[in-house]
Amino acid sequence: MFGTLPEKKYYSISEVATYFDVNTSLLRFWEKEFKQIKPLIKPSGIRKYTQENIETISIIYTMLKKDGLTIQGAKKKLNSRDISESENLLILKKLNKIKSELKEIKKNL
């Protein structure tokens, strides 16, 4: 689904864009549309994304690109009381761990 990111504290917008195979302008647009995406913005204007930001973007990416939701639909789902944002992130972390394990198994076949 996505590329791989090295383990580090902060990622540049270009690293995140490459990971999701999207333009940096799309990430900036999503940042304006979704209050859940809050990268650290240095005084110079450079954005630094955390792993938590990337997990949130992954949820948004999946809803918009894979599930076909509109921006408004994705916002509504993110703000839904049925599944909280923290539950979404927990589920995503578990799925990403399973994905990594499956990739490792496939590699060893």
DSSP file (Angstrom, degrees, kcal/mol; ACC not computed):
  #  RESIDUE AA STRUCTURE BP1 BP2  ACC     N-H-->O    O-->H-N    N-H-->O    O-->H-N    TCO  KAPPA ALPHA  PHI   PSI    X-CA   Y-CA   Z-CA
    1    1 A M              0   0    0      0, 0.0     2,-0.3     0, 0.0     0, 0.0   0.000 360.0 360.0 360.0 -57.3    0.0    0.0    0.0
    2    2 A F        -     0   0    0      1,-0.2    18,-0.2    19,-0.0    17,-0.1  -0.757 360.0-110.9-119.1 166.9    2.6    2.6    1.1
    3    3 A G        -     0   0    0     16,-1.6     2,-0.4    -2,-0.3    -1,-0.2   0.182  46.5 -87.4 -73.0-157.4    6.4    2.7    0.8
    4    4 A T        -     0   0    0      0, 0.0    -1,-0.1     0, 0.0     0, 0.0  -0.923  30.2-156.4-120.8 148.8    8.6    2.5    3.9
    5    5 A L        -     0   0    0     -2,-0.4     2,-0.1    14,-0.0     6,-0.0  -0.964  23.8-118.0-119.3 138.3    9.8    5.2    6.2
    6    6 A P        -     0   0    0      0, 0.0     2,-0.7     0, 0.0     0, 0.0  -0.401  40.1 -97.8 -68.5 153.2   12.9    5.0    8.4
    7    7 A E        +     0   0    0     -2,-0.1     2,-0.3     2,-0.0     3,-0.1  -0.635  69.7 129.4 -75.0 114.7   12.3    5.1   12.1
    8    8 A K        -     0   0    0     -2,-0.7    43,-0.1     1,-0.1     3,-0.1  -0.964  64.7-108.6-157.2 171.1   12.9    8.7   13.3
    9    9 A K  S    S+     0   0    0     -2,-0.3    42,-0.4     1,-0.2     2,-0.3   0.903  97.1  23.4 -73.9 -43.2   11.3   11.4   15.3
   10   10 A Y        -     0   0    0     40,-0.1     2,-0.3    -3,-0.1    40,-0.2  -0.946  62.4-160.8-130.3 147.9   10.4   13.9   12.5
   11   11 A Y  E     -A   49   0A   0     38,-2.3    38,-3.2    -2,-0.3     2,-0.1  -0.949  21.7-120.6-125.3 145.9    9.8   13.5    8.8
   12   12 A S  E  >  -A   48   0A   0     -2,-0.3     4,-2.1    36,-0.2     5,-0.2  -0.371  29.5-110.4 -78.0 163.3    9.8   16.2    6.1
   13   13 A I  H  > S+     0   0    0     34,-0.5     4,-2.7     1,-0.2     5,-0.2   0.859 119.8  54.4 -62.6 -34.6    6.8   16.9    3.9
   14   14 A S  H  > S+     0   0    0      2,-0.2     4,-2.3     1,-0.2    -1,-0.2   0.883 107.0  50.3 -69.3 -36.1    8.6   15.5    0.9
   15   15 A E  H  > S+     0   0    0      2,-0.2     4,-2.3     1,-0.2    -2,-0.2   0.921 113.6  45.5 -63.8 -43.2    9.3   12.2    2.8
   16   16 A V  H  X S+     0   0    0     -4,-2.1     4,-2.1     2,-0.2    -2,-0.2   0.915 112.5  50.7 -67.3 -42.7    5.6   11.9    3.8
   17   17 A A  H  X>S+     0   0    0     -4,-2.7     5,-2.3     1,-0.2     4,-0.9   0.915 111.9  47.6 -61.1 -43.5    4.4   12.8    0.3
   18   18 A T  H  <5S+     0   0    0     -4,-2.3     3,-0.4     3,-0.2    -1,-0.2   0.908 108.6  55.1 -63.3 -42.2    6.7   10.1   -1.2
   19   19 A Y  H  <5S+     0   0    0     -4,-2.3   -16,-1.6     1,-0.2    -1,-0.2   0.898 118.3  33.5 -57.8 -43.3    5.5    7.6    1.4
   20   20 A F  H  <5S-     0   0    0     -4,-2.1    -1,-0.2   -18,-0.2    -2,-0.2   0.472 107.5-124.5 -92.7  -2.6    1.9    8.1    0.4
   21   21 A D  T  <5S+     0   0    0     -4,-0.9     2,-0.3    -3,-0.4    -3,-0.2   0.934  70.3 120.9  56.5  49.6    2.7    8.8   -3.3
   22   22 A V      < -     0   0    0     -5,-2.3    -1,-0.2    -6,-0.1     2,-0.2  -0.845  68.4 -92.2-131.0 168.8    0.9   12.2   -3.2
   23   23 A N    >>  -     0   0    0     -2,-0.3     4,-1.4     1,-0.1     3,-0.5  -0.515  28.9-123.0 -79.9 152.3    2.0   15.8   -3.9
   24   24 A T  H 3> S+     0   0    0      1,-0.2     4,-2.2     2,-0.2     5,-0.2   0.834 113.1  61.5 -62.4 -31.3    3.2   18.0   -1.1
   25   25 A S  H 3> S+     0   0    0      1,-0.2     4,-2.1     2,-0.2    -1,-0.2   0.856 100.2  53.7 -64.6 -33.5    0.4   20.4   -2.0
   26   26 A L  H <> S+     0   0    0     -3,-0.5     4,-2.9     2,-0.2    -1,-0.2   0.908 107.3  50.8 -66.5 -41.1   -2.2   17.7   -1.2
   27   27 A L  H  X S+     0   0    0     -4,-1.4     4,-2.2     1,-0.2    -2,-0.2   0.912 110.4  48.9 -62.3 -41.7   -0.7   17.2    2.2
   28   28 A R  H  X S+     0   0    0     -4,-2.2     4,-1.5     2,-0.2    -1,-0.2   0.890 111.6  50.3 -65.1 -38.0   -0.9   21.0    2.9
   29   29 A F  H  X S+     0   0    0     -4,-2.1     4,-2.1     2,-0.2     3,-0.4   0.947 110.7  48.3 -62.9 -49.1   -4.5   21.0    1.7
   30   30 A W  H  X S+     0   0    0     -4,-2.9     4,-3.1     1,-0.2     7,-0.2   0.879 106.4  58.1 -59.2 -37.3   -5.4   18.1    4.0
   31   31 A E  H  < S+     0   0    0     -4,-2.2    -1,-0.2     1,-0.2    -2,-0.2   0.881 109.3  44.7 -60.4 -37.9   -3.7   19.9    6.8
   32   32 A K  H  < S+     0   0    0     -4,-1.5    -1,-0.2    -3,-0.4    -2,-0.2   0.860 118.5  43.4 -72.3 -35.8   -6.1   22.9    6.3
   33   33 A E  H  < S+     0   0    0     -4,-2.1     2,-0.6     1,-0.2    -2,-0.2   0.830 113.0  50.9 -80.4 -33.9   -9.1   20.6    6.0
   34   34 A F    ><  -     0   0    0     -4,-3.1     3,-1.7    -5,-0.2    -1,-0.2  -0.909  60.5-163.8-115.4 111.2   -8.4   18.2    8.8
   35   35 A K  T 3  S+     0   0    0     -2,-0.6    -1,-0.1     1,-0.3    -4,-0.1   0.671  85.8  74.3 -65.0 -15.1   -7.7   19.7   12.2
   36   36 A Q  T 3  S+     0   0    0      1,-0.1     2,-0.8    20,-0.1    -1,-0.3   0.716  79.7  79.2 -71.9 -20.1   -6.3   16.3   13.3
   37   37 A I    <   +     0   0    0     -3,-1.7    -1,-0.1    -7,-0.2    -3,-0.1  -0.804  55.8 161.7 -91.5 111.3   -3.2   16.8   11.2
   38   38 A K        -     0   0    0     -2,-0.8    15,-0.1    12,-0.0    12,-0.1  -0.634  11.5-179.0-132.4  75.4   -0.9   19.1   13.2
   39   39 A P        -     0   0    0      0, 0.0     2,-0.4     0, 0.0    10,-0.2  -0.359  39.8-100.3 -70.7 157.3    2.7   19.0   12.0
   40   40 A L  E     -B   48   0A   0      8,-2.4     8,-2.8    -2,-0.0     2,-0.6  -0.653  38.1-157.0 -72.5 127.0    5.3   21.0   13.8
   41   41 A I  E     -B   47   0A   0     -2,-0.4     6,-0.2     6,-0.2     5,-0.1  -0.939   7.0-144.9-113.8 115.3    5.9   24.2   11.7
   42   42 A K    >   -     0   0    0      4,-2.8     3,-2.8    -2,-0.6     6,-0.0  -0.269  31.2-102.3 -70.9 161.3    9.2   25.8   12.3
   43   43 A P  T 3  S+     0   0    0      0, 0.0    -1,-0.1     0, 0.0    -2,-0.0   0.792 124.7  60.6 -54.4 -27.9    9.5   29.6   12.1
   44   44 A S  T 3  S-     0   0    0      2,-0.1     3,-0.1     1,-0.1    -2,-0.0   0.552 121.4-110.0 -76.8  -6.8   11.0   29.2    8.6
   45   45 A G  S <  S+     0   0    0     -3,-2.8     2,-0.3     1,-0.3    -1,-0.1   0.378  70.6 144.0  93.5  -3.7    7.8   27.5    7.5
   46   46 A I        -     0   0    0     -5,-0.1    -4,-2.8     1,-0.1     2,-0.3  -0.536  43.6-137.8 -72.7 130.6    9.3   24.0    7.3
   47   47 A R  E     - B   0  41A   0     -2,-0.3   -34,-0.5    -6,-0.2     2,-0.5  -0.711  14.8-165.9 -91.1 139.7    6.9   21.3    8.3
   48   48 A K  E     -AB  12  40A   0     -8,-2.8    -8,-2.4    -2,-0.3     2,-0.3  -0.981   9.6-155.6-126.6 117.8    8.0   18.4   10.5
   49   49 A Y  E     -A   11   0A   0    -38,-3.2   -38,-2.3    -2,-0.5     2,-0.2  -0.737   3.4-148.9 -97.2 139.5    5.6   15.4   10.7
   50   50 A T     >  -     0   0    0     -2,-0.3     4,-2.1   -40,-0.2     5,-0.2  -0.493  33.8-102.7 -95.0 170.8    5.6   12.9   13.6
   51   51 A Q  H  > S+     0   0    0    -42,-0.4     4,-2.3     1,-0.2     5,-0.2   0.880 125.1  55.1 -60.2 -37.8    4.7    9.3   13.4
   52   52 A E  H  > S+     0   0    0      2,-0.2     4,-2.2     1,-0.2    -1,-0.2   0.908 106.2  50.8 -63.0 -41.8    1.3   10.2   14.9
   53   53 A N  H  > S+     0   0    0      1,-0.2     4,-2.7     2,-0.2    -2,-0.2   0.921 110.3  50.1 -58.7 -43.5    0.7   12.7   12.1
   54   54 A I  H  X S+     0   0    0     -4,-2.1     4,-2.2     1,-0.2    -2,-0.2   0.877 108.8  51.1 -65.4 -38.4    1.6   10.0    9.6
   55   55 A E  H  X S+     0   0    0     -4,-2.3     4,-1.8     2,-0.2    -1,-0.2   0.897 111.3  48.2 -65.5 -39.3   -0.8    7.6   11.2
   56   56 A T  H  X S+     0   0    0     -4,-2.2     4,-2.3     2,-0.2    -2,-0.2   0.921 111.3  49.8 -65.4 -44.1   -3.6   10.2   11.0
   57   57 A I  H  X S+     0   0    0     -4,-2.7     4,-3.4     1,-0.2    -2,-0.2   0.877 107.1  56.4 -61.5 -37.5   -2.8   11.0    7.4
   58   58 A S  H  X S+     0   0    0     -4,-2.2     4,-2.4     2,-0.2    -1,-0.2   0.902 107.4  47.8 -61.5 -41.8   -2.9    7.2    6.7
   59   59 A I  H  X S+     0   0    0     -4,-1.8     4,-2.3     2,-0.2    -2,-0.2   0.936 115.2  45.2 -63.3 -46.4   -6.5    7.1    8.1
   60   60 A I  H  X S+     0   0    0     -4,-2.3     4,-2.7     2,-0.2     5,-0.3   0.920 112.0  52.0 -64.0 -44.7   -7.5   10.1    6.0
   61   61 A Y  H  X>S+     0   0    0     -4,-3.4     4,-3.3     1,-0.2     5,-0.8   0.932 110.5  48.5 -56.2 -48.1   -5.7    8.7    2.9
   62   62 A T  I  X>S+     0   0    0     -4,-2.4     5,-2.8     1,-0.2     4,-1.0   0.911 112.6  47.6 -61.5 -44.1   -7.6    5.4    3.2
   63   63 A M  I  <5S+     0   0    0     -4,-2.3     6,-2.8     3,-0.2    -1,-0.2   0.911 122.5  33.9 -65.0 -41.3  -11.0    7.1    3.7
   64   64 A L  I  <5S+     0   0    0     -4,-2.7    -2,-0.2     4,-0.2    -3,-0.2   0.930 130.4  27.7 -81.4 -47.0  -10.5    9.5    0.7
   65   65 A K  I  <5S+     0   0    0     -4,-3.3    -3,-0.2    -5,-0.3    -2,-0.1   0.844 133.0  26.8 -88.9 -36.1   -8.5    7.4   -1.8
   66   66 A K  I  <<S+     0   0    0     -4,-1.0    -3,-0.2    -5,-0.8    -4,-0.1   0.875 128.6  37.0 -95.6 -44.9   -9.4    3.8   -0.9
   67   67 A D  S   <S-     0   0    0     -5,-2.8    -3,-0.2    -6,-0.2    -4,-0.2   0.643  99.1-130.3 -86.1 -14.2  -12.9    4.1    0.5
   68   68 A G        +     0   0    0     -6,-0.3    -4,-0.2     1,-0.2    -3,-0.1   0.697  48.3 157.7  76.6  19.5  -14.0    6.9   -1.8
   69   69 A L        -     0   0    0     -6,-2.8    -1,-0.2    -7,-0.2     2,-0.1  -0.383  40.4-119.2 -72.9 155.5  -15.3    9.2    0.8
   70   70 A T     >  -     0   0    0      1,-0.1     4,-2.7    -2,-0.1     5,-0.2  -0.378  32.4-101.1 -80.6 170.8  -15.6   12.9    0.2
   71   71 A I  H  > S+     0   0    0      1,-0.2     4,-2.6     2,-0.2     5,-0.2   0.940 126.9  47.7 -57.1 -47.2  -13.7   15.4    2.4
   72   72 A Q  H  > S+     0   0    0      1,-0.2     4,-2.5     2,-0.2    -1,-0.2   0.892 111.4  50.2 -63.3 -39.7  -16.9   16.1    4.3
   73   73 A G  H  > S+     0   0    0      2,-0.2     4,-2.3     1,-0.2    -1,-0.2   0.903 111.6  47.9 -64.5 -41.3  -17.6   12.4    4.7
   74   74 A A  H  X S+     0   0    0     -4,-2.7     4,-2.6     2,-0.2    -2,-0.2   0.903 111.4  50.6 -66.6 -41.1  -14.1   11.8    6.0
   75   75 A K  H  X S+     0   0    0     -4,-2.6     4,-2.1    -5,-0.2    -2,-0.2   0.932 111.2  49.0 -60.7 -44.9  -14.4   14.7    8.4
   76   76 A K  H  < S+     0   0    0     -4,-2.5     4,-0.4     1,-0.2    -2,-0.2   0.916 112.3  47.5 -61.3 -43.6  -17.7   13.3    9.7
   77   77 A K  H >< S+     0   0    0     -4,-2.3     3,-0.9     1,-0.2     6,-0.3   0.898 111.0  51.0 -66.6 -40.0  -16.3    9.9   10.1
   78   78 A L  H 3< S+     0   0    0     -4,-2.6    -1,-0.2     1,-0.2    -2,-0.2   0.863 114.8  43.7 -64.3 -34.5  -13.2   11.2   12.0
   79   79 A N  T 3< S+     0   0    0     -4,-2.1    -1,-0.2    -5,-0.2    -2,-0.2   0.435  89.1 126.1 -89.9   1.2  -15.4   13.2   14.3
   80   80 A S    <   -     0   0    0     -3,-0.9     5,-0.1    -4,-0.4    -3,-0.1  -0.231  58.3-144.8 -61.1 144.7  -17.8   10.3   14.8
   81   81 A R  S    S+     0   0    0      1,-0.2     3,-0.3     3,-0.1    -1,-0.1   0.613  92.9  73.6 -84.1 -12.7  -18.6    9.2   18.3
   82   82 A D  S    S+     0   0    0      1,-0.3     2,-0.5    -5,-0.1    -1,-0.2   0.936 113.0  16.8 -66.5 -45.6  -18.8    5.6   17.1
   83   83 A I  S    S-     0   0    0     -6,-0.3    -1,-0.3    -3,-0.0    -3,-0.1  -0.962  84.3-144.0-131.2 114.6  -15.1    5.3   16.7
   84   84 A S     >  -     0   0    0     -2,-0.5     4,-2.4    -3,-0.3     5,-0.2  -0.272  25.8-109.9 -74.1 163.0  -12.8    7.8   18.3
   85   85 A E  H  > S+     0   0    0      1,-0.2     4,-2.5     2,-0.2     5,-0.2   0.894 119.5  52.8 -59.4 -41.3   -9.6    9.1   16.8
   86   86 A S  H  > S+     0   0    0      1,-0.2     4,-2.2     2,-0.2    -1,-0.2   0.881 108.8  49.7 -65.7 -36.0   -7.5    7.3   19.3
   87   87 A E  H  > S+     0   0    0      2,-0.2     4,-2.6     1,-0.2    -1,-0.2   0.907 109.9  51.8 -66.8 -40.7   -9.3    4.0   18.6
   88   88 A N  H  X S+     0   0    0     -4,-2.4     4,-2.6     1,-0.2    -2,-0.2   0.928 111.1  47.3 -58.3 -45.5   -8.7    4.6   14.9
   89   89 A L  H  X S+     0   0    0     -4,-2.5     4,-2.6     2,-0.2    -2,-0.2   0.888 111.0  51.2 -65.9 -38.9   -5.0    5.2   15.5
   90   90 A L  H  X S+     0   0    0     -4,-2.2     4,-2.1     2,-0.2    -1,-0.2   0.923 111.9  46.8 -63.5 -44.6   -4.8    2.1   17.7
   91   91 A I  H  X S+     0   0    0     -4,-2.6     4,-2.5     1,-0.2    -2,-0.2   0.920 112.4  50.6 -62.1 -44.3   -6.5   -0.1   15.0
   92   92 A L  H  X S+     0   0    0     -4,-2.6     4,-2.8     1,-0.2    -2,-0.2   0.905 108.2  51.9 -62.4 -42.1   -4.2    1.4   12.4
   93   93 A K  H  X S+     0   0    0     -4,-2.6     4,-2.1     1,-0.2    -1,-0.2   0.922 111.2  47.7 -59.5 -43.9   -1.0    0.7   14.4
   94   94 A K  H  X S+     0   0    0     -4,-2.1     4,-2.3     1,-0.2    -2,-0.2   0.919 112.8  48.2 -64.1 -43.1   -2.1   -2.9   14.8
   95   95 A L  H  X S+     0   0    0     -4,-2.5     4,-2.6     1,-0.2    -2,-0.2   0.897 110.8  50.9 -65.0 -39.7   -2.9   -3.3   11.1
   96   96 A N  H  X S+     0   0    0     -4,-2.8     4,-2.3     2,-0.2    -1,-0.2   0.875 109.7  50.8 -65.0 -36.5    0.5   -1.7   10.2
   97   97 A K  H  X S+     0   0    0     -4,-2.1     4,-2.3     2,-0.2    -2,-0.2   0.926 111.5  47.0 -65.5 -44.3    2.3   -4.1   12.5
   98   98 A I  H  X S+     0   0    0     -4,-2.3     4,-2.7     2,-0.2    -2,-0.2   0.914 110.9  53.0 -61.7 -43.1    0.5   -7.1   10.9
   99   99 A K  H  X S+     0   0    0     -4,-2.6     4,-2.3     1,-0.2    -2,-0.2   0.919 109.6  48.0 -58.5 -45.3    1.3   -5.7    7.5
  100  100 A S  H  X S+     0   0    0     -4,-2.3     4,-2.1     1,-0.2    -1,-0.2   0.907 111.6  50.1 -62.7 -42.1    5.0   -5.5    8.4
  101  101 A E  H  X S+     0   0    0     -4,-2.3     4,-2.3     1,-0.2    -2,-0.2   0.903 111.0  49.1 -63.9 -41.0    5.0   -9.0    9.8
  102  102 A L  H  X S+     0   0    0     -4,-2.7     4,-2.7     2,-0.2    -2,-0.2   0.889 109.7  51.6 -66.1 -38.6    3.3  -10.3    6.6
  103  103 A K  H  X S+     0   0    0     -4,-2.3     4,-2.4     2,-0.2    -1,-0.2   0.900 110.2  49.7 -62.4 -40.5    5.9   -8.5    4.4
  104  104 A E  H  X S+     0   0    0     -4,-2.1     4,-1.6     2,-0.2    -2,-0.2   0.912 111.3  48.5 -65.5 -42.9    8.7  -10.2    6.5
  105  105 A I  H  < S+     0   0    0     -4,-2.3     4,-0.5     1,-0.2     3,-0.2   0.933 112.0  49.2 -62.4 -45.4    7.1  -13.6    6.1
  106  106 A K  H >< S+     0   0    0     -4,-2.7     3,-1.1     1,-0.2    -2,-0.2   0.894 108.6  53.7 -60.6 -40.4    6.7  -13.1    2.3
  107  107 A K  H 3< S+     0   0    0     -4,-2.4    -1,-0.2     1,-0.2    -2,-0.2   0.843 108.3  50.2 -62.6 -34.4   10.3  -12.0    2.1
  108  108 A N  T 3<        0   0    0     -4,-1.6    -1,-0.2     1,-0.2    -2,-0.2   0.470 360.0 360.0 -86.2  -2.3   11.5  -15.2    3.8
  109  109 A L    <         0   0    0     -3,-1.1    -1,-0.2    -4,-0.5    -2,-0.1   0.495 360.0 360.0 -75.5 360.0    9.5  -17.5    1.5
